[in-house]
Amino acid sequence: MKLIVGLGNPGAKYARNRHNIGFMALDRIAEDHGFSPWKTKHQGLVSEGRFGSERAVLLKPETFMNLSGQSVQAAMRFYKINPADVIVLHDEIDLAPAKVKCKTGGGHAGHNGLRSIHAHIGPDYDRVRLGVGHPGHKDAVPGYVLRDFAKADENWLDDVLRGISDGAPELARGNTSKFMNAVAMRVSPPRSGTGTKKPAKPATSEKPPEQPKPQSPTPASEPDTRSSLQKLMERFK
């Protein structure tokens, strides 16, 4: 069984914040794959379901971001699972918008939600890093992640969320390469057609010069062998 955690802050005020992209991803997975309605458990909201034979629990901690580890630890204890069976989806300012990367272990890079999870269960869990871009200066980061996605972000955001949902069964099975392929098919779908077009001929309004028609050969004239008398008689016929 896998515990798939999406990070964010509870309440309508934060629902469309960049910091809440983890919540958004879990909402899409639950809807697309027919998971159970969300219920309040383990200091968060829980939805249960299956990807084929693989059971999964979706968790959205409601402790606010800085205390996310409390909810994750409580759910792990209840379901009796190890950190290796935990997958956390979170916003990542060090990745460009629409970029998605998977990672196992490592540091929290200053992310308060990951910092809390590290403190409660250690670093040995899987992560899906969801790029939201960087504001350009570290002092602007808190305000940036706590603002809603811009209208210009809507198209790529929808593609990323659909891709994550498409690949969720592979993510739960531990096949990250197939999961990433599913995301890529949404974010950067292949172009139709594989043939190479021939270069077009340059347009021109001039007609090509007409080629002269071949002349029929003139038959050679035969020598006149008539006598003077015959020529004279011919004139008077």
Phi and psi in degrees as GROMACS dihedral restraints (atoms count N, CA, C in turn):
[ dihedral_restraints ]
;  ai    aj    ak    al  type     phi  dphi    fc
    3     4     5     6     1  -115.9    20    10
    4     5     6     7     1   140.2    20    10
    6     7     8     9     1  -104.2    20    10
    7     8     9    10     1   111.4    20    10
    9    10    11    12     1  -104.1    20    10
   10    11    12    13     1   115.8    20    10
   12    13    14    15     1  -108.2    20    10
   13    14    15    16     1   130.9    20    10
   15    16    17    18     1  -109.6    20    10
   16    17    18    19     1   132.5    20    10
   18    19    20    21     1   -95.1    20    10
   19    20    21    22     1   146.7    20    10
   21    22    23    24     1   175.3    20    10
   22    23    24    25     1  -173.1    20    10
   24    25    26    27     1  -115.7    20    10
   25    26    27    28     1   140.8    20    10
   27    28    29    30     1   -75.5    20    10
   28    29    30    31     1   154.0    20    10
   30    31    32    33     1   104.5    20    10
   31    32    33    34     1   150.2    20    10
   33    34    35    36     1   -61.9    20    10
   34    35    36    37     1   -28.2    20    10
   36    37    38    39     1   -59.0    20    10
   37    38    39    40     1   -32.5    20    10
   39    40    41    42     1  -106.1    20    10
   40    41    42    43     1    -0.8    20    10
   42    43    44    45     1   -55.1    20    10
   43    44    45    46     1   -37.0    20    10
   45    46    47    48     1  -105.9    20    10
   46    47    48    49     1    12.6    20    10
   48    49    50    51     1   -66.6    20    10
   49    50    51    52     1   153.3    20    10
   51    52    53    54     1   -59.9    20    10
   52    53    54    55     1   -33.9    20    10
   54    55    56    57     1   -64.2    20    10
   55    56    57    58     1   -16.9    20    10
   57    58    59    60     1  -101.4    20    10
   58    59    60    61     1    15.2    20    10
   60    61    62    63     1   -62.8    20    10
   61    62    63    64     1   -27.4    20    10
   63    64    65    66     1   -64.6    20    10
   64    65    66    67     1   -42.7    20    10
   66    67    68    69     1   -59.9    20    10
   67    68    69    70     1   -45.3    20    10
   69    70    71    72     1   -59.6    20    10
   70    71    72    73     1   -42.2    20    10
   72    73    74    75     1   -63.2    20    10
   73    74    75    76     1   -42.2    20    10
   75    76    77    78     1   -67.6    20    10
   76    77    78    79     1   -37.4    20    10
   78    79    80    81     1   -59.4    20    10
   79    80    81    82     1   -41.9    20    10
   81    82    83    84     1   -67.7    20    10
   82    83    84    85     1   -42.3    20    10
   84    85    86    87     1   -60.9    20    10
   85    86    87    88     1   -48.3    20    10
   87    88    89    90     1   -60.0    20    10
   88    89    90    91     1   -41.6    20    10
   90    91    92    93     1   -69.0    20    10
   91    92    93    94     1   -46.8    20    10
   93    94    95    96     1   -70.8    20    10
   94    95    96    97     1   -29.6    20    10
   96    97    98    99     1  -108.0    20    10
   97    98    99   100     1    13.4    20    10
   99   100   101   102     1    65.0    20    10
  100   101   102   103     1    37.6    20    10
  102   103   104   105     1   -73.7    20    10
  103   104   105   106     1   166.9    20    10
  105   106   107   108     1   -66.9    20    10
  106   107   108   109     1   159.1    20    10
  108   109   110   111     1   -58.9    20    10
  109   110   111   112     1   152.2    20    10
  111   112   113   114     1   -68.3    20    10
  112   113   114   115     1   135.5    20    10
  114   115   116   117     1  -128.5    20    10
  115   116   117   118     1   149.8    20    10
  117   118   119   120     1   -80.0    20    10
  118   119   120   121     1   113.3    20    10
  120   121   122   123     1  -152.5    20    10
  121   122   123   124     1   152.4    20    10
  123   124   125   126     1    53.8    20    10
  124   125   126   127     1    41.1    20    10
  126   127   128   129     1    59.7    20    10
  127   128   129   130     1    31.6    20    10
  129   130   131   132     1  -162.3    20    10
  130   131   132   133     1  -168.0    20    10
  132   133   134   135     1  -107.8    20    10
  133   134   135   136     1   133.5    20    10
  135   136   137   138     1  -123.9    20    10
  136   137   138   139     1   138.9    20    10
  138   139   140   141     1  -134.2    20    10
  139   140   141   142     1   131.2    20    10
  141   142   143   144     1  -114.0    20    10
  142   143   144   145     1   151.4    20    10
  144   145   146   147     1  -175.8    20    10
  145   146   147   148     1  -165.6    20    10
  147   148   149   150     1  -138.4    20    10
  148   149   150   151     1   147.9    20    10
  150   151   152   153     1  -110.3    20    10
  151   152   153   154     1    90.7    20    10
  153   154   155   156     1    66.6    20    10
  154   155   156   157     1  -121.3    20    10
  156   157   158   159     1   -89.3    20    10
  157   158   159   160     1    -6.3    20    10
  159   160   161   162     1   -90.1    20    10
  160   161   162   163     1   116.1    20    10
  162   163   164   165     1   -80.2    20    10
  163   164   165   166     1   143.6    20    10
  165   166   167   168     1  -143.7    20    10
  166   167   168   169     1   147.6    20    10
  168   169   170   171     1  -120.6    20    10
  169   170   171   172     1   127.8    20    10
  171   172   173   174     1   -97.5    20    10
  172   173   174   175     1   134.3    20    10
  174   175   176   177     1  -131.2    20    10
  175   176   177   178     1   127.0    20    10
  177   178   179   180     1  -114.8    20    10
  178   179   180   181     1   100.5    20    10
  180   181   182   183     1   -59.0    20    10
  181   182   183   184     1   138.6    20    10
  183   184   185   186     1  -111.7    20    10
  184   185   186   187     1    25.0    20    10
  186   187   188   189     1   -89.9    20    10
  187   188   189   190     1     1.4    20    10
  189   190   191   192     1    73.0    20    10
  190   191   192   193     1   154.9    20    10
  192   193   194   195     1   -52.8    20    10
  193   194   195   196     1   -44.0    20    10
  195   196   197   198     1   -66.7    20    10
  196   197   198   199     1   -14.3    20    10
  198   199   200   201     1  -120.3    20    10
  199   200   201   202     1    22.7    20    10
  201   202   203   204     1   -56.5    20    10
  202   203   204   205     1   -33.6    20    10
  204   205   206   207     1   -60.3    20    10
  205   206   207   208     1   -30.3    20    10
  207   208   209   210     1   -61.5    20    10
  208   209   210   211     1   -45.8    20    10
  210   211   212   213     1   -66.9    20    10
  211   212   213   214     1   -43.8    20    10
  213   214   215   216     1   -62.4    20    10
  214   215   216   217     1   -44.1    20    10
  216   217   218   219     1   -63.8    20    10
  217   218   219   220     1   -41.4    20    10
  219   220   221   222     1   -62.3    20    10
  220   221   222   223     1   -42.5    20    10
  222   223   224   225     1   -66.4    20    10
  223   224   225   226     1   -40.3    20    10
  225   226   227   228     1   -61.5    20    10
  226   227   228   229     1   -41.4    20    10
  228   229   230   231     1   -64.8    20    10
  229   230   231   232     1   -41.7    20    10
  231   232   233   234     1   -65.2    20    10
  232   233   234   235     1   -45.1    20    10
  234   235   236   237     1   -89.3    20    10
  235   236   237   238     1    -2.3    20    10
  237   238   239   240     1    56.0    20    10
  238   239   240   241     1    54.6    20    10
  240   241   242   243     1  -120.6    20    10
  241   242   243   244     1   161.0    20    10
  243   244   245   246     1   -97.2    20    10
  244   245   246   247     1   164.4    20    10
  246   247   248   249     1   -55.3    20    10
  247   248   249   250     1   -30.2    20    10
  249   250   251   252     1   -64.9    20    10
  250   251   252   253     1   -17.2    20    10
  252   253   254   255     1  -100.6    20    10
  253   254   255   256     1    11.7    20    10
  255   256   257   258     1  -105.9    20    10
  256   257   258   259     1   133.0    20    10
  258   259   260   261     1  -124.1    20    10
  259   260   261   262     1   124.0    20    10
  261   262   263   264     1  -112.5    20    10
  262   263   264   265     1   126.6    20    10
  264   265   266   267     1  -103.6    20    10
  265   266   267   268     1   126.0    20    10
  267   268   269   270     1  -148.6    20    10
  268   269   270   271     1   160.8    20    10
  270   271   272   273     1   -71.7    20    10
  271   272   273   274     1   147.4    20    10
  273   274   275   276     1  -136.9    20    10
  274   275   276   277     1   109.0    20    10
  276   277   278   279     1   -74.7    20    10
  277   278   279   280     1   -17.8    20    10
  279   280   281   282     1   -85.9    20    10
  280   281   282   283     1     5.5    20    10
  282   283   284   285     1  -118.5    20    10
  283   284   285   286     1   142.6    20    10
  285   286   287   288     1   -64.0    20    10
  286   287   288   289     1   153.5    20    10
  288   289   290   291     1   -52.8    20    10
  289   290   291   292     1   137.9    20    10
  291   292   293   294     1    80.9    20    10
  292   293   294   295     1    -5.1    20    10
  294   295   296   297     1   -83.2    20    10
  295   296   297   298     1   139.0    20    10
  297   298   299   300     1  -131.8    20    10
  298   299   300   301     1   133.8    20    10
  300   301   302   303     1  -139.1    20    10
  301   302   303   304     1   150.6    20    10
  303   304   305   306     1  -107.4    20    10
  304   305   306   307     1   148.8    20    10
  306   307   308   309     1  -152.2    20    10
  307   308   309   310     1   147.0    20    10
  309   310   311   312     1  -122.8    20    10
  310   311   312   313     1   127.5    20    10
  312   313   314   315     1    71.0    20    10
  313   314   315   316     1  -168.4    20    10
  315   316   317   318     1    94.5    20    10
  316   317   318   319     1  -176.6    20    10
  318   319   320   321     1   -80.9    20    10
  319   320   321   322     1   175.0    20    10
  321   322   323   324     1   -95.8    20    10
  322   323   324   325     1    -7.9    20    10
  324   325   326   327     1    53.5    20    10
  325   326   327   328     1    30.9    20    10
  327   328   329   330     1    82.8    20    10
  328   329   330   331     1     1.3    20    10
  330   331   332   333     1   -74.6    20    10
  331   332   333   334     1   121.1    20    10
  333   334   335   336     1   -64.8    20    10
  334   335   336   337     1   -33.6    20    10
  336   337   338   339     1   -66.9    20    10
  337   338   339   340     1   -45.6    20    10
  339   340   341   342     1   -66.4    20    10
  340   341   342   343     1   -37.4    20    10
  342   343   344   345     1   -56.9    20    10
  343   344   345   346     1   -44.6    20    10
  345   346   347   348     1   -66.7    20    10
  346   347   348   349     1   -41.0    20    10
  348   349   350   351     1   -65.5    20    10
  349   350   351   352     1   -42.2    20    10
  351   352   353   354     1   -54.5    20    10
  352   353   354   355     1   -44.4    20    10
  354   355   356   357     1   -66.2    20    10
  355   356   357   358     1   -27.6    20    10
  357   358   359   360     1   -98.0    20    10
  358   359   360   361     1   -33.9    20    10
  360   361   362   363     1  -128.3    20    10
  361   362   363   364     1    -1.5    20    10
  363   364   365   366     1    88.6    20    10
  364   365   366   367     1   179.2    20    10
  366   367   368   369     1   -92.7    20    10
  367   368   369   370     1    -2.5    20    10
  369   370   371   372     1   -88.0    20    10
  370   371   372   373     1    58.3    20    10
  372   373   374   375     1  -129.5    20    10
  373   374   375   376     1   164.7    20    10
  375   376   377   378     1   -87.7    20    10
  376   377   378   379     1   150.9    20    10
  378   379   380   381     1  -135.8    20    10
  379   380   381   382     1   147.0    20    10
  381   382   383   384     1  -117.2    20    10
  382   383   384   385     1   111.6    20    10
  384   385   386   387     1   -90.8    20    10
  385   386   387   388     1   119.6    20    10
  387   388   389   390     1  -107.8    20    10
  388   389   390   391     1   107.8    20    10
  390   391   392   393     1   -64.3    20    10
  391   392   393   394     1   131.6    20    10
  393   394   395   396     1  -124.7    20    10
  394   395   396   397     1    -0.8    20    10
  396   397   398   399     1    85.9    20    10
  397   398   399   400     1   167.8    20    10
  399   400   401   402     1  -119.0    20    10
  400   401   402   403     1   141.1    20    10
  402   403   404   405     1   -72.7    20    10
  403   404   405   406     1   -11.8    20    10
  405   406   407   408     1   110.6    20    10
  406   407   408   409     1   -23.5    20    10
  408   409   410   411     1  -143.8    20    10
  409   410   411   412     1   139.5    20    10
  411   412   413   414     1   -62.5    20    10
  412   413   414   415     1   -30.1    20    10
  414   415   416   417     1   -67.8    20    10
  415   416   417   418     1   -20.3    20    10
  417   418   419   420     1   -90.9    20    10
  418   419   420   421     1    -5.2    20    10
  420   421   422   423     1   -61.3    20    10
  421   422   423   424     1   -49.7    20    10
  423   424   425   426     1   -55.7    20    10
  424   425   426   427     1   -47.1    20    10
  426   427   428   429     1   -65.8    20    10
  427   428   429   430     1   -35.1    20    10
  429   430   431   432     1   -65.5    20    10
  430   431   432   433     1   -49.4    20    10
  432   433   434   435     1   -73.6    20    10
  433   434   435   436     1   -19.6    20    10
  435   436   437   438     1   -96.3    20    10
  436   437   438   439     1    15.0    20    10
  438   439   440   441     1  -106.3    20    10
  439   440   441   442     1   155.2    20    10
  441   442   443   444     1   -67.0    20    10
  442   443   444   445     1   153.6    20    10
  444   445   446   447     1   -59.2    20    10
  445   446   447   448     1   141.6    20    10
  447   448   449   450     1   -72.2    20    10
  448   449   450   451     1   159.1    20    10
  450   451   452   453     1   -59.0    20    10
  451   452   453   454     1   -34.0    20    10
  453   454   455   456     1   -66.9    20    10
  454   455   456   457     1   -16.1    20    10
  456   457   458   459     1   -86.1    20    10
  457   458   459   460     1   -11.0    20    10
  459   460   461   462     1   -60.0    20    10
  460   461   462   463     1   -41.0    20    10
  462   463   464   465     1   -66.2    20    10
  463   464   465   466     1   -50.9    20    10
  465   466   467   468     1   -67.8    20    10
  466   467   468   469     1   -34.3    20    10
  468   469   470   471     1   -62.9    20    10
  469   470   471   472     1   -43.6    20    10
  471   472   473   474     1   -64.1    20    10
  472   473   474   475     1   -40.5    20    10
  474   475   476   477     1   -61.8    20    10
  475   476   477   478     1   -44.3    20    10
  477   478   479   480     1   -62.8    20    10
  478   479   480   481     1   -45.9    20    10
  480   481   482   483     1   -64.1    20    10
  481   482   483   484     1   -39.5    20    10
  483   484   485   486     1   -66.9    20    10
  484   485   486   487     1   -39.9    20    10
  486   487   488   489     1   -63.4    20    10
  487   488   489   490     1   -41.4    20    10
  489   490   491   492     1   -62.4    20    10
  490   491   492   493     1   -42.6    20    10
  492   493   494   495     1   -64.9    20    10
  493   494   495   496     1   -42.5    20    10
  495   496   497   498     1   -58.5    20    10
  496   497   498   499     1   -40.7    20    10
  498   499   500   501     1   -90.8    20    10
  499   500   501   502     1    -2.6    20    10
  501   502   503   504     1   -54.4    20    10
  502   503   504   505     1   -41.4    20    10
  504   505   506   507     1   -59.4    20    10
  505   506   507   508     1   -39.6    20    10
  507   508   509   510     1   -70.3    20    10
  508   509   510   511     1   -35.8    20    10
  510   511   512   513     1   -61.7    20    10
  511   512   513   514     1   -44.0    20    10
  513   514   515   516     1   -65.5    20    10
  514   515   516   517     1   -29.7    20    10
  516   517   518   519     1   -83.1    20    10
  517   518   519   520     1    -5.5    20    10
  519   520   521   522     1    86.2    20    10
  520   521   522   523     1    10.4    20    10
  522   523   524   525     1   -95.3    20    10
  523   524   525   526     1    83.2    20    10
  525   526   527   528     1   -69.3    20    10
  526   527   528   529     1   -28.9    20    10
  528   529   530   531     1   -66.2    20    10
  529   530   531   532     1   -42.0    20    10
  531   532   533   534     1   -69.5    20    10
  532   533   534   535     1   -34.4    20    10
  534   535   536   537     1   -61.1    20    10
  535   536   537   538     1   -46.9    20    10
  537   538   539   540     1   -64.6    20    10
  538   539   540   541     1   -34.5    20    10
  540   541   542   543     1   -63.0    20    10
  541   542   543   544     1   -40.5    20    10
  543   544   545   546     1   -63.1    20    10
  544   545   546   547     1   -41.4    20    10
  546   547   548   549     1   -64.2    20    10
  547   548   549   550     1   -45.0    20    10
  549   550   551   552     1   -62.2    20    10
  550   551   552   553     1   -34.6    20    10
  552   553   554   555     1   -65.1    20    10
  553   554   555   556     1   -27.5    20    10
  555   556   557   558     1   -85.4    20    10
  556   557   558   559     1   -43.5    20    10
  558   559   560   561     1   -78.0    20    10
  559   560   561   562     1   -40.2    20    10
  561   562   563   564     1  -133.8    20    10
  562   563   564   565     1    70.8    20    10
  564   565   566   567     1   -63.5    20    10
  565   566   567   568     1   148.3    20    10
  567   568   569   570     1   -66.7    20    10
  568   569   570   571     1   147.7    20    10
  570   571   572   573     1   -76.8    20    10
  571   572   573   574     1   148.0    20    10
  573   574   575   576     1   -74.5    20    10
  574   575   576   577     1   146.0    20    10
  576   577   578   579     1    84.1    20    10
  577   578   579   580     1   137.5    20    10
  579   580   581   582     1  -122.5    20    10
  580   581   582   583     1    -7.9    20    10
  582   583   584   585     1   -76.0    20    10
  583   584   585   586     1   160.1    20    10
  585   586   587   588     1  -100.9    20    10
  586   587   588   589     1   125.4    20    10
  588   589   590   591     1   -72.4    20    10
  589   590   591   592     1   142.3    20    10
  591   592   593   594     1   -76.3    20    10
  592   593   594   595     1   144.4    20    10
  594   595   596   597     1   -63.6    20    10
  595   596   597   598     1   136.8    20    10
  597   598   599   600     1   -70.0    20    10
  598   599   600   601     1   145.8    20    10
  600   601   602   603     1   -73.5    20    10
  601   602   603   604     1   141.2    20    10
  603   604   605   606     1   -64.0    20    10
  604   605   606   607     1   136.8    20    10
  606   607   608   609     1   -73.9    20    10
  607   608   609   610     1   143.7    20    10
  609   610   611   612     1  -150.3    20    10
  610   611   612   613     1   145.7    20    10
  612   613   614   615     1   -97.2    20    10
  613   614   615   616     1    -6.1    20    10
  615   616   617   618     1   -88.0    20    10
  616   617   618   619     1   140.8    20    10
  618   619   620   621     1   -88.2    20    10
  619   620   621   622     1   145.2    20    10
  621   622   623   624     1   -65.8    20    10
  622   623   624   625     1   146.7    20    10
  624   625   626   627     1   -62.0    20    10
  625   626   627   628     1   139.2    20    10
  627   628   629   630     1   -73.2    20    10
  628   629   630   631     1   137.7    20    10
  630   631   632   633     1   -82.6    20    10
  631   632   633   634     1   136.3    20    10
  633   634   635   636     1   -62.8    20    10
  634   635   636   637     1   139.5    20    10
  636   637   638   639     1   -72.8    20    10
  637   638   639   640     1   142.2    20    10
  639   640   641   642     1   -64.1    20    10
  640   641   642   643     1   135.4    20    10
  642   643   644   645     1   -83.4    20    10
  643   644   645   646     1   139.0    20    10
  645   646   647   648     1   -71.8    20    10
  646   647   648   649     1   138.4    20    10
  648   649   650   651     1   -64.9    20    10
  649   650   651   652     1   136.3    20    10
  651   652   653   654     1   -80.1    20    10
  652   653   654   655     1   125.6    20    10
  654   655   656   657     1   -64.8    20    10
  655   656   657   658     1   139.3    20    10
  657   658   659   660     1   -68.7    20    10
  658   659   660   661     1   134.4    20    10
  660   661   662   663     1   -74.4    20    10
  661   662   663   664     1   140.2    20    10
  663   664   665   666     1   -84.0    20    10
  664   665   666   667     1   146.4    20    10
  666   667   668   669     1   -65.5    20    10
  667   668   669   670     1   139.5    20    10
  669   670   671   672     1   -80.0    20    10
  670   671   672   673     1   113.0    20    10
  672   673   674   675     1  -104.1    20    10
  673   674   675   676     1    10.8    20    10
  675   676   677   678     1   -73.3    20    10
  676   677   678   679     1   154.2    20    10
  678   679   680   681     1   -81.5    20    10
  679   680   681   682     1   167.9    20    10
  681   682   683   684     1   -60.5    20    10
  682   683   684   685     1   -39.2    20    10
  684   685   686   687     1   -65.2    20    10
  685   686   687   688     1   -40.7    20    10
  687   688   689   690     1   -67.1    20    10
  688   689   690   691     1   -37.4    20    10
  690   691   692   693     1   -66.2    20    10
  691   692   693   694     1   -38.2    20    10
  693   694   695   696     1   -68.4    20    10
  694   695   696   697     1   -43.5    20    10
  696   697   698   699     1   -62.7    20    10
  697   698   699   700     1   -33.6    20    10
  699   700   701   702     1   -66.4    20    10
  700   701   702   703     1   -32.2    20    10
  702   703   704   705     1   -70.3    20    10
  703   704   705   706     1   -28.3    20    10
  705   706   707   708     1   -98.3    20    10
  706   707   708   709     1    11.9    20    10
